[in-house]
Amino acid sequence: MIKERDDKICPECNGLLKPYDHVTRSVRSGFGNIEHIRIQRYKCVKCKRIHRELPNYLVPYKQFKADIIAGVIDGSVGVQNLEYEDYPCEMTMKRWTKEYTGKK
């Protein structure tokens, strides 16, 4: 079989990923906006695992966009930021800081 240039490879076993289905994901951004996006899922023909293809602005298993999470970690986003009326709660921000930096 000749692989096409756009073939996707399984990160677990290096098998070929084939389109499987899609799911809808809610993404929270600043200003209280919630966006519903379509995420393509792929199934590995070798190990049968299913993988999601996330856009660059999302972090796996997180509802908030990556720029908000990065802002929390670098200290530029916090409860004092009024432009993020739907900012993460204080406990979530502490958890992210600990998870990504090891700091409490």
C-alpha positions in Angstrom: 0.0 0.0 0.0 1.3 3.4 -0.9 0.9 6.0 1.9 -0.5 9.4 1.0 1.3 12.5 2.1 -1.5 13.3 4.6 -1.5 9.8 6.3 -1.7 10.1 10.1 0.4 7.8 12.3 -0.6 6.3 15.6 1.5 7.8 18.5 1.2 4.5 20.4 2.3 1.9 17.8 3.1 3.8 14.6 0.2 2.2 12.8 -1.9 4.0 10.2 -4.8 6.1 11.5 -8.0 6.1 9.6 -10.9 8.6 10.0 -13.4 7.1 12.5 -16.0 9.7 13.5 -16.2 13.1 15.2 -17.2 14.6 18.5 -18.4 18.0 19.5 -16.4 19.8 22.2 -17.2 23.0 24.1 -14.3 25.4 24.3 -14.3 28.4 26.7 -12.5 31.5 25.8 -12.4 35.0 27.4 -15.4 37.3 27.6 -17.7 34.4 28.6 -17.7 32.9 25.1 -18.4 29.2 24.7 -17.6 27.8 21.2 -18.7 24.3 20.1 -16.2 22.8 17.7 -16.1 19.5 15.8 -13.1 17.3 16.6 -12.2 14.5 14.2 -11.4 11.1 15.7 -9.1 8.5 14.1 -8.8 4.8 14.7 -5.5 2.9 14.4 -5.7 0.0 12.0 -3.0 -1.8 14.0 -3.8 -1.3 17.8 -7.4 -0.2 17.4 -7.0 2.8 19.7 -8.9 6.0 19.0 -7.1 9.3 18.8 -8.5 12.9 18.5 -7.0 15.5 16.3 -7.0 18.7 18.3 -6.4 22.2 16.8 -3.3 24.0 18.1 -5.3 26.3 20.3 -6.6 23.4 22.5 -5.0 21.5 25.3 -6.0 17.8 25.8 -8.7 17.4 28.5 -9.1 21.1 29.1 -12.1 23.3 28.4 -10.2 26.6 28.2 -8.2 27.7 25.2 -4.4 27.2 25.4 -3.7 31.0 25.6 -5.8 31.3 28.7 -4.0 28.4 30.4 -0.6 29.8 29.3 -1.7 33.2 30.8 -2.6 31.6 34.1 0.8 29.9 34.2 2.8 33.0 33.4 0.7 35.2 35.7 -0.9 37.4 33.1 -4.4 35.9 33.6 -5.9 35.7 37.1 -9.0 36.7 39.1 -7.9 40.3 38.8 -8.5 40.3 35.0 -11.9 41.7 34.3 -11.5 41.1 30.5 -11.9 37.3 31.3 -15.4 37.5 32.9 -15.5 33.7 32.5 -12.0 33.1 33.9 -11.2 29.7 35.5 -11.9 29.5 39.2 -9.0 30.0 41.6 -8.6 26.3 42.4 -8.4 25.5 38.7 -5.7 28.1 38.2 -3.8 26.7 41.2 -4.1 23.2 39.8 -2.8 24.3 36.3 0.1 26.1 37.9 1.1 23.0 39.9 0.4 20.7 36.9 2.5 22.6 34.4 5.3 24.1 36.6 5.4 22.0 39.7 4.8 25.2 41.8 2.1 25.4 44.4 
